């Protein structure tokens, strides 16, 4: 990423991200890549951050349905969105890991393309009272030998006017410290880079109705920087427990390695080669340990010992499992998602409470995702208006999410049938709830069913 001071010097704007927040986003990203700072020779990463993000993304997007309707323009936008929707789970996973992600549509020779910009790769400059990003910088890089070309695209929406500023830079010997670019170099014309030559340095539109990008934010309270409107990782509150889990698993592996069965014996028990070196049984070198020549036991005989101590794996794994349950709790997941489900208390109320916690987290993320998708569609619609190649028309966006995470569909249907049998609900209400129909649709379908088969209305 580019150091904030470098961007301020190049573009003349302040980045609305504190150093503490930037450091946290960097740490979450490294954890997601299984490159946590505590991972080393003795501690192997379990990839828990990636597993948490992937599972949360799966729960958020499973059986999701996004509809864009209303006109030929809406159909065109829907077609442009197909690739984006196919990758929705993957992009939600990135957002869950890093706290948020930007969907940035743009005009291309193929119509509309959508860039995915992960947290840490875009630089918020301004927010409105609702916490939505209103000004942001998007960098783009191109390397040619030792030269690093950088394009900074600044977008700003002030409630009425929309501005886009593009500036390019080249560093002849790119100065990079760890993951930070500390020198953009001298400014150059956009025309000097073939891919950027058609980009306007400055454009402005009046009467704009929103941003030309969409920020999908993980809607958890930000306990890293309470003044920041940026989202936080779903495992932001489980960082310490994830470290504990990695270390505990490393201790468990060491328990196995340190107490691995071994045959310890004096050299006299082994064959020797021509040079007098001991030859361990082929394929069993790890089992046998030559202790050296003339090593004797207490009774004076050649030393021989079968080393096979008791392994305390059960207590180690119980400790590990308890830690992972803490990770699940702090990440908004139900017990048994990552931990051993056999060790989870299974009273009806405990299961319900655990699932309810997961359900609440998932629903809040789904609501945020619905908002970001609607904003993305509006941004595409605005680009089409600017381009003028697709006739204007009505565009309506709807997002439907599956709720089977907490609702037992089979039980719900059985209960609904029982209520119908006792007269607690009528046929119209039954169809409305059973088939998700409107009242008019339910009445119409009941009439059709009664005409063909009176019993079919209840099927």
C-alpha positions in Angstrom: 0.0 0.0 0.0 1.0 3.6 -0.5 2.0 5.5 2.6 -0.6 8.1 3.5 1.9 11.0 3.6 2.9 10.1 0.0 -0.8 10.3 -1.1 -1.3 13.6 0.7 1.7 15.1 -0.9 0.7 13.9 -4.4 -3.0 14.7 -4.3 -3.3 17.4 -1.7 -6.0 15.5 0.4 -5.9 13.8 3.8 -6.7 10.1 4.1 -9.6 9.6 6.5 -8.1 6.5 8.1 -6.2 6.5 11.4 -2.9 4.7 11.7 -4.4 2.4 14.2 -7.2 1.4 11.7 -4.7 1.0 8.8 -2.5 -1.2 11.0 -5.6 -3.4 11.9 -6.6 -3.8 8.2 -3.0 -4.8 7.4 -3.0 -7.3 10.3 -6.4 -8.9 9.3 -5.1 -9.2 5.7 -2.0 -11.0 6.8 -4.0 -13.3 9.1 -6.3 -14.2 6.2 -3.2 -15.1 4.1 -2.1 -17.4 7.0 0.9 -15.1 7.6 0.1 -14.0 11.2 3.2 -12.7 13.1 3.1 -15.5 15.6 3.4 -18.2 12.9 6.9 -19.8 12.7 8.8 -23.0 13.1 7.0 -24.1 16.2 3.6 -22.6 15.5 1.8 -23.6 12.3 -1.2 -21.5 11.2 -4.5 -23.3 11.1 -6.0 -20.9 8.6 -8.8 -20.1 11.0 -9.2 -16.5 9.7 -9.8 -17.8 6.1 -12.1 -20.5 7.4 -14.1 -18.0 9.4 -14.4 -15.6 6.5 -15.3 -18.4 4.0 -18.0 -19.9 6.3 -19.5 -16.5 7.0 -19.6 -15.7 3.3 -21.2 -19.0 2.6 -23.9 -18.4 5.2 -24.5 -14.9 3.8 -24.8 -15.8 0.2 -26.2 -19.3 0.1 -29.3 -19.5 -2.1 -29.1 -15.7 -2.6 -31.1 -14.2 -5.4 -30.5 -10.7 -6.9 -33.1 -9.4 -9.4 -32.7 -6.3 -11.6 -35.9 -5.6 -13.5 -38.1 -2.9 -14.9 -36.9 -2.1 -18.4 -34.5 -3.0 -21.2 -31.8 -0.9 -19.4 -32.4 -3.0 -16.3 -32.0 -6.2 -18.4 -28.7 -4.8 -19.7 -27.5 -4.0 -16.2 -28.5 -7.5 -15.1 -26.5 -9.0 -17.9 -23.5 -6.9 -16.9 -23.8 -8.1 -13.3 -23.7 -11.8 -14.1 -20.0 -12.2 -13.6 -20.1 -10.2 -10.5 -22.9 -12.2 -9.0 -21.1 -15.5 -9.8 -18.1 -14.3 -7.7 -20.3 -12.8 -5.0 -19.4 -15.4 -2.3 -15.7 -14.9 -3.0 -15.9 -11.1 -2.7 -18.0 -11.3 0.4 -15.3 -13.6 1.9 -12.7 -10.9 1.2 -15.0 -8.3 2.9 -15.5 -10.5 5.9 -11.8 -10.9 6.3 -10.8 -7.3 5.9 -13.8 -5.3 7.0 -15.1 -4.1 3.7 -14.7 -4.0 -0.1 -15.4 -1.6 -2.9 -17.3 -2.4 -6.0 -16.2 0.0 -8.7 -17.9 -0.1 -12.1 -16.5 1.6 -15.1 -17.1 2.0 -18.9 -15.0 -0.2 -21.2 -15.1 -1.3 -24.8 -17.2 -4.3 -23.6 -19.8 -2.2 -21.9 -19.6 -2.1 -18.1 -16.8 -3.8 -16.1 -16.7 -4.0 -12.3 -13.4 -3.7 -10.4 -13.2 -5.3 -7.0 -11.0 -3.2 -4.6 -10.2 -4.8 -1.3 -9.7 -2.9 2.0 -6.2 -1.6 2.1 -6.1 -1.0 -1.6 -8.4 2.0 -1.6 -8.0 5.2 0.5 -11.1 6.9 1.9 -11.0 10.7 2.0 -14.5 11.7 3.1 -17.6 10.2 4.6 -21.2 11.5 5.0 -23.3 11.4 8.2 -24.5 7.8 7.4 -20.9 6.5 7.2 -20.9 6.1 3.4 -17.7 7.0 1.6 -18.1 10.1 -0.5 -14.5 10.7 -1.5 -11.9 8.1 -2.2 -8.6 7.5 -4.0 -8.1 4.3 -6.1 -4.5 3.5 -7.1 -3.4 1.5 -10.1 0.1 0.2 -10.7 2.2 -0.9 -13.6 5.8 -2.1 -13.4 8.2 -2.0 -16.3 11.6 -3.2 -15.3 12.7 -1.1 -12.3 10.2 1.6 -13.1 6.9 1.7 -11.1 4.1 3.6 -12.8 1.2 4.7 -10.5 -2.1 6.2 -11.4 -4.2 7.8 -8.6 -7.9 8.2 -9.3 -9.7 10.6 -7.0 -13.5 10.5 -6.9 -15.5 13.0 -4.9 -19.3 13.5 -4.5 -20.4 16.6 -2.5 -24.1 15.9 -2.7 -24.6 17.5 -6.0 -21.4 17.6 -8.1 -19.2 14.6 -9.0 -15.5 15.0 -9.7 -12.9 12.6 -10.9 -9.2 13.5 -11.0 -6.6 11.3 -12.5 -2.8 11.8 -12.0 0.1 9.5 -13.0 3.6 9.1 -11.5 6.7 7.2 -12.3 9.5 6.1 -10.0 12.7 5.1 -11.8 13.9 3.1 -8.9 10.8 2.2 -6.9 11.4 2.6 -3.2 9.4 -0.1 -1.4 9.8 -0.7 2.4 8.1 -4.0 3.5 4.7 -3.6 1.9 4.7 0.3 1.7 5.4 2.3 -1.3 7.2 5.4 0.0 8.1 7.2 -3.2 5.7 7.7 -6.2 8.4 9.6 -8.1 7.8 12.4 -10.6 4.4 13.2 -12.2 3.9 12.3 -15.8 1.2 12.6 -18.4 -1.4 9.9 -18.6 -0.6 9.7 -22.4 2.8 8.1 -21.6 1.1 4.8 -20.6 -0.8 3.1 -23.4 -3.5 1.7 -21.0 -4.1 5.2 -19.5 -4.0 7.4 -22.6 -7.7 7.6 -23.0 -8.4 8.5 -19.4 -9.4 12.2 -18.8 -7.3 14.0 -16.2 -10.4 15.8 -14.9 -14.1 15.4 -15.4 -17.0 16.9 -13.5 -20.8 16.3 -13.6 -23.5 18.5 -12.0 -26.8 17.2 -10.5 -25.2 13.8 -9.6 -27.4 11.5 -7.4 -24.7 9.3 -5.8 -21.3 7.9 -6.0 -20.0 5.9 -9.0 -18.8 3.1 -6.7 -20.3 1.1 -3.8 -18.7 0.3 -0.5 -19.7 -3.0 1.1 -19.1 -2.7 4.8 -19.1 -5.4 7.5 -21.7 -3.8 9.9 -20.0 -4.7 13.2 -19.2 -2.0 15.8 -15.7 -0.7 15.2 -13.8 -1.4 18.5 -10.5 -0.7 16.8 -11.2 3.0 16.1 -14.7 4.0 17.4 -14.5 7.3 15.4 -13.9 5.5 12.1 -16.9 4.6 9.9 -15.0 1.8 8.2 -16.0 -1.8 8.7 -14.1 -4.3 10.8 -13.2 -8.0 10.1 -15.6 -10.6 11.3 -12.7 -12.0 13.4 -11.5 -8.6 14.7 -12.5 -9.6 18.2 -11.1 -13.1 18.0 -7.4 -12.2 17.1 -6.0 -13.2 20.5 -8.0 -16.4 20.6 -6.9 -17.3 17.1 -3.3 -16.9 18.2 -4.0 -19.1 21.2 -5.6 -21.7 19.0 -2.6 -21.8 16.6 -0.2 -22.0 19.6 -2.3 -24.7 21.3 -2.4 -26.8 18.1 1.4 -26.4 17.8 1.8 -27.6 21.4 -0.4 -30.6 20.5 1.7 -31.5 17.5 4.8 -31.2 19.7 3.2 -33.6 22.2 2.9 -36.2 19.4 6.4 -35.5 18.1 8.2 -35.5 21.5 6.5 -38.7 22.6 6.8 -40.6 19.3 7.6 -44.2 19.8 11.3 -44.9 19.4 13.7 -47.9 19.8 16.9 -46.6 21.5 19.7 -49.1 21.3 23.5 -49.4 21.4 25.3 -49.7 18.1 25.9 -53.4 18.8 22.3 -54.1 17.9 22.6 -52.8 14.4 24.4 -53.9 11.2 27.4 -51.9 10.0 28.7 -50.9 6.7 32.3 -51.4 5.4 33.3 -48.2 7.2 31.9 -49.3 10.5 28.9 -47.0 10.5 25.6 -48.3 11.9 22.9 -49.2 9.4 19.3 -48.5 10.6 16.5 -50.7 9.2 15.5 -49.4 5.8 12.3 -47.4 5.9 12.3 -47.3 9.7 15.1 -44.8 10.3 12.7 -42.6 12.2 11.8 -45.4 14.7 15.3 -46.6 15.6 17.9 -44.5 17.3 21.6 -45.7 17.5 22.9 -44.6 20.9 26.6 -45.1 20.1 29.1 -47.9 20.6 29.7 -49.5 24.0 26.6 -48.0 25.6 25.6 -50.2 28.4 22.5 -50.7 30.6 22.7 -50.8 34.4 23.3 -54.5 34.3 26.3 -54.1 32.0 24.5 -55.5 28.9 24.3 -53.4 25.7 21.7 -50.7 26.1 18.2 -51.3 24.7 15.1 -49.3 25.5 11.6 -49.0 23.9 10.5 -45.4 24.3 6.7 -45.2 24.2 5.3 -42.7 26.8 1.6 -41.9 27.2 0.4 -39.1 25.0 -1.9 -36.5 26.6 -3.7 -35.8 23.4 -7.2 -35.8 24.9 -6.5 -33.0 27.3 -4.6 -31.0 24.7 -7.4 -31.3 22.2 -10.0 -30.4 24.8 -8.1 -27.3 25.5 -7.8 -26.5 21.8 -11.5 -27.1 21.3 -12.4 -24.7 24.1 -10.3 -22.0 22.5 -11.9 -22.5 19.1 -15.3 -22.2 20.7 -14.2 -18.8 22.0 -13.1 -17.9 18.4 -16.6 -19.0 17.2 -18.3 -16.9 19.8 -16.2 -13.8 19.1 -16.6 -14.2 15.4 -20.4 -14.5 15.5 -20.5 -18.2 14.5 -22.5 -21.0 16.0 -20.7 -23.5 18.2 -19.6 -26.5 16.2 -18.9 -24.5 13.1 -15.1 -24.8 13.5 -14.9 -26.7 16.8 -15.7 -30.3 17.4 -19.6 -30.5 17.3 -19.4 -33.6 19.5 -18.2 -31.5 22.4 -21.0 -28.9 22.1 -23.8 -28.9 24.6 -26.9 -29.9 22.8 -29.9 -28.7 24.8 -32.6 -27.2 22.6 -32.1 -23.7 24.2 -28.3 -23.8 23.8 -28.6 -24.8 20.2 -31.2 -22.1 19.5 -29.1 -19.4 21.2 -26.0 -20.4 19.3 -27.7 -20.4 16.0 -29.5 -17.1 16.8 -26.1 -15.4 17.4 -24.9 -16.7 14.0 -28.2 -15.7 12.4 -28.1 -12.2 13.7 -24.6 -11.7 12.4 -25.5 -13.1 9.0 -28.7 -11.0 8.7 -26.9 -7.8 9.4 -24.2 -8.6 6.8 -26.9 -9.5 4.3 -28.7 -6.1 4.9 -25.4 -4.3 4.3 -24.7 -6.3 1.2 -28.2 -5.5 -0.1 -27.5 -1.8 0.3 -24.1 -2.1 -1.5 -25.6 -4.1 -4.4 -28.4 -1.5 -4.8 -25.8 1.3 -4.7 -23.7 -0.6 -7.3 -26.7 -1.0 -9.6 -27.3 2.8 -9.2 -23.7 3.5 -10.1 -23.9 1.4 -13.2 -27.1 3.1 -14.2 -25.4 6.5 -13.8 -22.5 5.4 -16.0 -24.9 4.3 -18.7 -26.6 7.7 -18.5 -23.2 9.4 -18.9 -22.4 7.1 -21.8 -25.8 7.4 -23.4 -25.6 4.2 -25.4 -28.4 2.4 -23.5 -31.9 4.1 -23.5 -33.0 5.3 -20.1 -35.6 3.1 -18.2 -36.9 2.0 -14.9 -34.4 0.0 -12.8 -35.5 -1.9 -9.7 -33.2 -4.0 -7.6 -34.3 -6.7 -5.1 -32.1 -9.1 -3.0 -33.6 -12.2 -1.5 -31.6 -14.2 1.1 -32.2 -17.7 2.4 -33.1 -17.9 6.1 -32.8 -21.6 6.6 -29.8 -21.0 8.9 -32.2 -20.4 11.8 -35.6 -21.5 10.5 -36.2 -25.3 10.3 -38.3 -25.3 7.1 -39.5 -28.9 7.6 -40.7 -28.2 11.1 -42.3 -24.9 10.0 -44.3 -26.6 7.3 -45.4 -29.3 9.6 -46.5 -26.7 12.2 -48.3 -24.8 9.5 -50.2 -27.9 8.4 -51.1 -28.6 12.0 -52.4 -25.0 12.4 -54.5 -25.4 9.2 -55.9 -28.7 10.5 -57.0 -27.1 13.8 -58.4 -24.0 12.0 -55.9 -21.7 13.5 -55.0 -20.5 10.0 -57.1 -20.4 6.8 -56.3 -21.7 3.4 -55.4 -18.3 2.1 -53.0 -17.6 4.9 -51.6 -21.1 4.6 -50.7 -20.5 0.9 -49.3 -17.1 1.6 -46.9 -18.4 4.2 -46.2 -21.8 2.5 -45.5 -20.6 -1.0 -44.6 -16.9 -0.2 -47.6 -15.7 -2.3 -49.5 -12.4 -2.1 -53.1 -12.6 -0.9 -54.3 -12.1 -4.5 -52.0 -14.9 -5.8 -53.1 -17.2 -3.0 -56.8 -16.6 -3.8 -56.2 -17.2 -7.5 -54.3 -20.4 -7.0 -56.9 -21.7 -4.6 -59.6 -21.2 -7.2 -57.5 -23.0 -9.8 -56.8 -25.8 -7.5 -60.4 -26.2 -6.4 -61.5 -26.4 -10.1 -59.1 -29.2 -10.9 -58.8 -31.0 -7.6 -60.2 -29.8 -4.3 -57.5 -31.5 -2.3 -54.7 -29.9 -4.4 -55.1 -26.5 -2.7 -53.5 -27.9 0.4 -50.5 -29.7 -1.3 
